[in-house]
Amino acid sequence: MSSTPSASEETHTKRERAIILFVDDDLAIRESVTDFLRVSGYQVLTAINGADALEILQNQTPDLIIADIAMPEMDGYELYGIVRSNPQWNLLPFVFLTARGEQKDIRYGYSLGIDHYITKPFEPEDLLAVIEARLQRTRVVQETLSSSIEHIKQHLIHTFSHELRSPMTAIYGYVTLLQEDLDKLTDEQVREMLSHVERGTRRLSRLAEDLMLMFQIDSGAVGIEIARFSQFVDIGQLVNNVVQNLVIKAEEHHISIAIDMPDRLLVKGIPLYLTDILTRLIDNAIKFSHREGGHISITGTARDDVCIKIEDTGIGIPPDKQRQLFQRFEQIDRDRLEQQGTGLGLAIAMRLAQMHGGTIDVSSQENVGSTFTLILPSA
């Protein structure tokens, strides 16, 4: 008959699975700490300096790193910097165990982002408590990430099953009709079917472009580009350009657009990405102004910040739904409103705004309209 493991047995089992990399050039400390950790149930790898530790990391990833600071060849600071800069290791808990006990040294260690700073001499039980706390925190984070990944995966399955299947089914259907019944179709019918094919193709293209842009944002490539190549931009002129590109779509919905922009409304940024933000916001205002004869007002002001306010007379957003607007793969009442898209549009707009040092605010009232305000530092 099996028995349920006690809390102490479960703790010891978790320790046996955890691997600690201990880095110290002092042989006596290295041996004593290693013996204590092994007796406490941990697996231990040892290194005599940062360079030696990196060789170990190339072959095996531990669950936590403990390192001295003052070591020959490569010290603890340099090792920490390399670990944090490597995507494979940058989430590893990292603890300094050092004789540098002055407050300026401790403050500097924490300013680097170190998980914990222990000074020598130390109590072994204190070290054990820090290790257990850091590993427990890592387990909680990993469980949270797993839950988030599962949530995103389910959203992706639901979204992509709709976003890929719908246009592809339409394209396939119309192409099949054109192949089989071309001789029976009038020129007007052919043009109409080709128009549907073209719309489906554009929809798939937008899907691919949004996913690629989000990947570039997450990878840091867009942030590096904005940091290096930002320039002075008249955002008022960008607003005019975007409206010109969307005016036909607005007219098809019988929506008027009024623009009130001061001269030379300057910000710093990448014109391509600023245009992307404005296009998503103005296109959304058109898309959700479903009532015939709707109106969109776009105004610009500049004080400490530059504000571009996009106000529509659309369907509005319920208060409890507004928090979801800028989350990835989230859409408001997708089935009822028959929206097209992955739910990445406003998430991308917000991330691009933040990477330019700004943000996007929203206020809305159901059946009255919504106001989205792009706020950017004034140049």
C-alpha positions in Angstrom: 0.0 0.0 0.0 1.5 3.3 -1.1 1.7 6.3 1.2 1.5 10.0 0.3 5.0 11.7 0.5 5.5 14.1 3.4 6.3 17.7 2.8 9.9 17.2 3.8 10.2 14.2 1.4 8.8 16.3 -1.4 11.2 19.1 -0.6 14.1 16.7 -0.7 13.0 15.3 -4.0 12.8 18.7 -5.5 16.3 19.5 -4.2 17.7 16.2 -5.8 16.4 17.3 -9.1 17.9 20.9 -8.8 21.4 21.5 -10.1 23.5 24.3 -8.5 26.6 25.7 -10.3 29.0 27.0 -7.7 31.8 29.3 -8.9 34.6 30.2 -6.5 38.4 30.2 -6.8 38.9 29.4 -3.0 39.3 25.7 -2.8 38.3 25.5 0.9 35.1 27.4 0.4 34.3 25.5 -2.8 34.6 22.2 -1.1 32.7 23.1 2.1 29.8 24.7 0.2 29.7 21.8 -2.2 29.6 19.3 0.6 26.8 21.2 2.4 24.7 21.5 -0.7 25.0 17.9 -1.5 24.1 16.8 2.0 21.1 19.1 1.7 20.0 17.1 -1.4 21.2 19.3 -4.3 23.3 18.3 -7.3 26.4 20.5 -7.5 28.7 21.5 -10.4 31.8 23.5 -9.5 34.0 26.0 -11.4 37.1 27.9 -10.3 36.3 31.1 -12.2 33.9 32.7 -14.8 35.7 31.2 -17.8 35.5 27.7 -16.3 31.8 28.2 -15.5 31.1 29.2 -19.1 32.6 25.9 -20.3 30.3 24.0 -18.0 27.3 26.1 -19.2 28.0 25.1 -22.8 27.3 21.5 -21.9 24.8 21.7 -19.0 22.3 24.3 -17.8 21.9 24.4 -14.0 18.9 25.6 -12.1 20.8 28.3 -10.2 24.2 29.9 -10.2 26.2 31.0 -7.1 29.4 32.9 -7.9 32.1 34.8 -6.1 33.0 38.2 -7.5 36.8 38.5 -7.2 38.2 35.7 -9.3 41.1 35.4 -11.7 40.7 35.3 -15.5 37.0 36.2 -15.4 35.3 37.7 -12.4 31.7 37.3 -11.2 30.6 40.6 -12.8 31.7 39.5 -16.2 30.2 36.1 -15.8 26.9 37.6 -14.7 26.9 39.9 -17.7 27.5 37.1 -20.2 24.8 34.9 -18.6 22.2 37.6 -18.6 23.0 38.5 -22.3 22.4 34.9 -23.4 18.7 34.1 -24.1 19.4 30.5 -23.1 20.5 31.5 -19.6 19.1 34.9 -18.9 16.3 33.7 -16.6 18.6 31.6 -14.4 18.6 32.7 -10.8 22.1 34.2 -10.0 23.4 34.8 -6.5 26.6 36.5 -5.5 28.5 34.9 -2.6 31.4 37.3 -1.9 33.7 38.9 0.7 32.8 42.3 -0.8 30.4 43.4 2.0 30.4 47.2 1.7 27.1 48.8 1.1 28.3 50.4 -2.2 29.3 46.8 -3.5 25.9 45.4 -2.4 24.0 48.3 -4.0 26.0 47.9 -7.2 25.3 44.1 -7.3 21.6 44.7 -7.0 21.7 47.5 -9.5 22.9 45.0 -12.1 19.8 42.9 -11.4 21.4 40.2 -9.3 18.8 37.9 -7.6 20.5 37.9 -4.2 23.8 39.1 -2.6 25.3 37.2 0.3 28.5 38.3 2.0 31.2 36.1 3.5 31.4 34.9 6.3 27.9 33.5 6.1 25.6 31.0 7.8 25.0 27.9 5.6 21.3 27.8 6.6 21.0 31.4 5.2 22.5 30.3 1.9 20.1 27.3 1.8 17.1 29.6 2.5 18.1 31.9 -0.4 18.5 29.0 -2.8 15.1 27.5 -1.9 13.4 30.9 -2.2 15.0 31.6 -5.6 14.2 28.1 -7.0 10.6 28.3 -5.7 10.2 31.7 -7.4 11.5 30.2 -10.6 9.0 27.3 -10.4 6.2 29.8 -9.9 7.3 31.8 -12.9 7.6 28.7 -15.1 4.2 27.6 -14.1 2.7 31.0 -14.9 4.6 31.1 -18.2 3.3 27.6 -19.1 -0.3 28.7 -18.3 0.2 31.9 -20.4 1.6 29.9 -23.3 -1.3 27.4 -23.1 -3.7 30.4 -23.1 -2.0 31.9 -26.1 -1.9 28.6 -27.9 -5.6 28.1 -27.5 -6.2 31.6 -28.9 -3.9 30.9 -31.8 -5.7 27.7 -32.6 -9.1 29.4 -32.5 -7.9 32.5 -34.4 -5.9 30.8 -37.1 -8.6 28.2 -37.7 -10.9 31.1 -38.6 -8.4 33.6 -40.1 -6.7 31.0 -42.4 -9.7 28.8 -43.2 -12.1 31.6 -44.1 -10.1 33.4 -46.8 -8.5 30.2 -48.1 -11.9 28.6 -48.5 -13.2 31.6 -50.3 -10.2 31.7 -52.6 -10.4 28.0 -53.4 -14.2 28.2 -54.0 -14.0 31.1 -56.4 -11.0 29.8 -58.3 -12.7 26.4 -58.7 -15.8 28.1 -60.1 -13.7 30.1 -62.5 -11.9 27.0 -63.7 -15.1 24.9 -64.1 -17.6 27.4 -65.3 -15.6 30.1 -66.9 -17.5 29.7 -70.3 -20.9 30.1 -68.5 -20.0 33.2 -66.5 -20.5 36.8 -67.6 -17.7 39.3 -67.5 -19.3 41.0 -64.5 -19.5 37.7 -62.6 -15.8 37.0 -63.4 -14.8 40.4 -62.1 -16.9 39.9 -58.9 -15.3 36.6 -58.2 -11.8 37.9 -58.9 -12.6 40.8 -56.5 -13.4 38.2 -53.7 -10.2 36.3 -54.5 -8.2 39.6 -54.2 -9.8 40.5 -50.9 -9.0 37.0 -49.5 -5.4 37.3 -50.6 -5.1 40.7 -49.0 -6.4 39.3 -45.8 -3.9 36.5 -45.7 -1.1 39.0 -46.6 -2.1 41.2 -43.6 -2.1 38.2 -41.3 1.4 37.3 -42.4 2.6 40.9 -42.1 1.2 41.3 -38.6 2.8 38.1 -37.4 6.2 39.0 -38.9 6.0 42.5 -37.3 5.1 41.1 -33.9 8.0 38.7 -34.2 10.4 41.5 -35.1 9.1 43.5 -32.1 9.6 40.6 -29.7 13.0 39.8 -31.0 14.2 43.4 -30.3 15.0 44.2 -33.9 12.4 47.0 -34.1 13.6 48.5 -30.8 17.2 48.6 -32.1 16.0 50.2 -35.3 14.1 52.9 -33.4 17.0 53.6 -31.1 19.5 54.0 -33.9 17.6 55.5 -36.8 14.9 57.7 -35.3 14.5 61.1 -37.0 12.4 64.2 -36.6 9.0 63.5 -38.1 6.0 65.8 -38.7 3.3 63.5 -37.4 0.6 65.8 -38.6 1.7 65.2 -42.2 1.7 61.4 -41.5 -2.0 61.8 -40.3 -2.9 63.5 -43.6 -1.2 60.8 -45.6 -2.9 57.9 -43.7 -6.3 59.6 -44.2 -5.7 59.9 -47.9 -5.0 56.2 -48.1 -8.2 55.3 -46.2 -10.6 57.9 -47.5 -12.1 55.6 -50.1 -12.8 53.0 -47.4 -14.4 55.7 -45.2 -16.6 56.9 -48.1 -17.8 53.3 -48.8 -19.1 53.3 -45.2 -20.5 56.9 -45.6 -18.2 58.1 -42.9 -16.7 61.6 -43.0 -13.3 62.5 -41.5 -12.3 65.9 -40.2 -8.6 66.7 -39.5 -7.4 69.6 -37.3 -3.6 69.6 -37.1 -1.2 72.5 -36.2 1.8 73.1 -38.5 4.9 71.1 -37.8 3.8 68.7 -35.1 7.3 67.2 -34.5 8.1 63.9 -32.8 11.2 61.6 -33.1 10.8 58.2 -34.5 10.7 56.0 -37.6 8.1 57.2 -40.1 7.2 53.7 -41.2 6.2 52.6 -37.7 4.5 55.8 -36.8 2.4 55.5 -40.0 1.6 51.9 -38.9 0.3 53.1 -35.5 -1.9 55.8 -37.1 -3.2 53.5 -39.8 -4.3 50.9 -37.3 -6.1 53.5 -35.1 -7.8 55.3 -37.9 -8.8 52.1 -39.7 -10.3 50.8 -36.5 -12.3 54.0 -36.2 -13.7 53.4 -39.7 -14.3 49.7 -39.1 -16.3 50.2 -35.9 -18.3 53.2 -37.1 -21.0 50.8 -38.5 -23.8 53.4 -38.5 -24.4 55.1 -41.8 -23.4 58.8 -41.7 -20.7 58.3 -39.0 -18.0 60.9 -38.3 -14.4 60.7 -37.3 -12.5 63.7 -35.9 -8.7 63.7 -35.7 -7.0 66.5 -33.8 -3.4 67.2 -32.8 -2.1 69.2 -29.9 1.4 69.8 -28.5 2.4 70.8 -25.0 4.8 68.6 -23.1 3.7 65.8 -25.3 2.3 65.5 -28.7 -1.3 64.1 -28.7 -3.2 62.7 -31.7 -6.8 62.2 -30.7 -9.0 60.0 -33.0 -12.6 60.3 -32.0 -15.4 58.3 -33.7 -19.2 58.0 -33.5 -19.1 54.2 -33.6 -20.5 51.4 -31.6 -18.3 52.0 -28.5 -16.6 49.5 -26.2 -18.1 48.2 -22.9 -16.0 49.3 -19.9 -15.3 45.7 -18.8 -13.9 45.0 -22.3 -11.6 48.0 -22.6 -8.8 46.3 -20.6 -8.5 43.6 -23.3 -8.0 46.0 -26.2 -4.2 46.0 -26.2 -3.7 42.3 -25.4 -2.5 39.9 -28.1 -5.1 37.8 -29.9 -7.9 39.4 -28.0 -11.0 40.6 -29.9 -14.2 42.2 -28.5 -17.3 40.2 -29.3 -15.7 38.7 -32.3 -18.5 36.4 -33.3 -21.2 39.1 -33.0 -19.2 41.7 -34.8 -17.7 39.4 -37.4 -14.4 41.1 -37.1 -11.6 40.0 -39.4 -8.1 39.9 -38.0 -5.9 38.1 -35.5 -6.4 40.5 -32.6 -2.9 41.7 -33.0 -3.6 45.2 -34.5 -4.0 47.3 -31.3 -1.4 45.2 -29.5 1.1 46.0 -32.2 0.1 49.7 -32.1 0.6 49.9 -28.4 4.0 48.2 -28.5 5.2 50.5 -31.3 4.0 53.6 -29.3 5.8 52.4 -26.2 9.0 51.8 -28.1 8.8 55.5 -29.3 8.5 56.5 -25.6 4.7 57.0 -25.7 1.5 55.2 -25.1 -2.2 55.0 -26.3 -5.1 56.0 -24.1 -8.7 55.0 -24.8 -12.1 56.3 -23.6 -15.4 54.9 -24.9 -19.1 54.8 -24.3 -21.3 52.1 -25.8 -23.5 53.3 -28.7 -21.8 56.7 -28.6 -18.3 56.3 -29.8 -14.6 55.9 -28.8 -11.6 58.1 -28.6 -8.1 56.7 -29.0 -5.3 59.1 -28.1 -1.7 58.5 -29.3 0.7 60.3 -26.9 4.3 60.8 -27.9 7.2 62.9 -26.5 7.4 66.2 -28.3 10.6 66.8 -30.3 
